């Protein structure tokens, strides 16, 4: 085979691969039509990068027009994921509001068989969040949580049928008098109305299953009623196993009348891969939603605690009931920058 023939064959194979990946990338934009399409959306960042890498050298081949179109499509697709792209440089911190109390929520997928549970307790002790939302709560975690019972006396643990993937809420602040925390179907969601300085806020932890062909789509339907029932002021956090731009996450937000917080960045990758890859090449599947008199100020990915997910620390303020937001975007994230952890 001549050098020219070999070069043409290589270009042809690269073209076929580029087109196949472009088709998968395109399918992800039709997730609202069928959950199978939505499964492709979760890899939009990765597919976009691969398409671009294949298209660039093809610009110098006989496939240059197709490569140019594919490159433009890849760049446009990546633009839709901009809020979740990994950050390679520090950003200036935003000052904490001087006239409002600042609260914090720590979202963690614990990993049901986490080999280093003391790292989890250490992070909780250092960040001292007001409330903690937890996923993959197995039987072993009940013992671990007993060590911080005095610091977090208000709690609800919801069991999953297999005993490994339950959710939980731990709070330093009391539940509103006359309310009771509750577990939703199959331990996929826990909700409690928590008293934040006289303002009642519905706080919920959620853990969705994997996307199609797993049961995520049907599970969201199963949780429709408790999502609709969330109070006027609420914050929902958890491992959604779905990226911010997916139809699944949009559906959760729509059911609850919630605003999705701009992503803190990639939080998950397979546990056999190093943490540095998780931060820059992982999937941003740990989400936080809010509504009502709650304004999210910041979100920060924390250090590895032995799970295949990174914890996310969120800080927020609450407005008095008579001060409603001017528009629906006011309750979105004011900044992705860390600010000092409150101790109040």
ABEGO torsion letter per residue (X at the ends): XBAAAAAAAAAAAAAAAAAAAAAAAAAAAAAAABAAAAAAAAAAAAAAAAAAAAAAAAAABAAAAAAAAAAAAAAAAAAAAAAABBBABBBBBBBBBAABBBBBBBBBBAEAABABAAAAAAAAAAAGBABBBBBGBBAAAAAAAAAAAAABABBBBBBBAAGAABBBBBBABBBBBGBBBBBBBGGABBBBBBBBGGBBBBBBBBBBBBBOABAAAAAAAAAAAAAAABBABBBBBEBAGBBAABAAAAAAAAAAGBBBBBBAEBABBBAABBAAAAAAABBBABBBBBBEABBBABBBBBBBAGBABBBBBBBBBBBBAABBBABAAAABBABABBBBBBAX
